[in-house]
Amino acid sequence: MPGVRVVEISTDGSPETTRQRTADFLTANPTGRILMWCHIDQNTLGMLAAVRAADREGDVLITSFGANPVIFHELLDPDSVVLGTVAQFSERFGWDIMPMVIRYLNYGIPIPMVTMPPTGLITADNLLHYFPEAAG
């Protein structure tokens, strides 16, 4: 993707900090198309608030991480610029890790130092499949 500029903005783990730093970025870059990604759904809402306050929804697309219920209403809103959130399905970690532990205990088979549990991109198209409670 030639000509693409990547800018990293620290959120300091705070939705309000994310909102302010995103607002500062949008002010410093008043034109152009922007793809944003945030590592925490709650902070993504701060990012989205800055985009809306700057009236830049036509310029921005946002993805997130966490699949936290706080972001579900945005995924279900066909007018939202939030396209998706990555689910790590932490509730399933045991199903992936326990067989490795059992093989180690029973047979001495070493557990890999790096293990990647399944992840998935949650969008409006599949949200209710993975999180049916979001319909409520």
N, C-alpha and C positions, 0 to 999 in steps of 0.2 A: 504494500500500500504506500507507494511513493507520495511524498508530500504530506503524510499524516504526522501531526505533532502530538506527542504524548506528554501529558502534564499530570503529575501526581500531586494530590492535595491531601495532607493528613487530616483525618477527622478528629484525632485525639479521643476517639470513642464517644463522641458527644454529638447528638443530632443538632443541637444549636450551633456548635462549632462547624459542623458540616454545612449547615444552612448559610452561615456567615461567610465561610471560605468559598462556597459555591457562588454566592452573591458577588463576592469580590472578583472571582474569576470571570463571571458573566459580564460584570461592569468593565473589566479590563479587555474583554473580547466581545464587543457588542454585535459582531456579525459572524456568520458562519455556522456550519452544521457541527453538532457536538454529540458524541457518544459517551455516556457516563456509565461508570460501574462503581458500585459501593459494596463494601465487604460486610455490612450489617444492614438488615432491612429497616431498622428503626432510624439509622442515619440516612438511609435512602429517602425517607420521608422528609428529612431536613433539606436534602438536596432538591427534592421535588418542590418544596415550599419556595426555595430561592428561584427555581426555574419559573414557577407560576408568578411570583412577585415581579419578576423581570419581564413577564409576558413573552417568554422564549420557548413555549411549548412547541411551536412550529419548527424550531431549530434543533431540538434535543430528543434523544432516545436514551432511556435508562434501563440498566439491568442491575440486579442485586444479588445478595447471597444470604441464605439462611432459611428461606421458606417459613418465616415467622408469620403468624396470623395477622400481624399489624399491616402487612403489605397486600393481603388477599383482596381487599376492596379495590385497590388500584389495578390488580390483575383482571378483575371482573369488569372494570369500567372500560368500555370500548374506546373512550376518548382519552384514556390515560397514556402518557408517554412512557410509563413503566411497562416494559415488555415481558419481563420474567425475573425469576429469582431461582438461584441454584439451591436445591435441597441436598443436604448431606445425609439425611435419614439416620440421624444419630440413634434413634430408637432401635435401629436394626444392627448396630455395631456388634452386639453380642453374638448374633447369628454368624457373623464373619470371623470374629476373633476366637470364640470358644472352640471351634473345631481345631484351630491351630494350637491352642493351649492343650487340648486333649491329646493331639498327636505328639506334642512335645513331652507331655507327662508320661504317655504310654510307650512311646517309641523313640524318644530323644530327637525327634526331627526338629531342627531349629526353627524358631519363629522368625520370619523376615523382619529386618530392622525397619523397613518401610512397608506399610500395608495401606492400600487405598480402598476404603469401602465404597460401595456404589454411590454415585451422585446422579442427579437428574435436573434438567431445566424445567421449572414449573412455569407454565404460561396459562393464559385464559383457556386454551384448548384442553389442557389436561389437569388443571387445578382440582376440579371436583372429583376426578378419578383418584388422585392421591390424598386429597383432603376434603372429603364430602361434607364435613362440618362447615366448610366455607360458604355453603349455600344458605345456611341458617340465618 
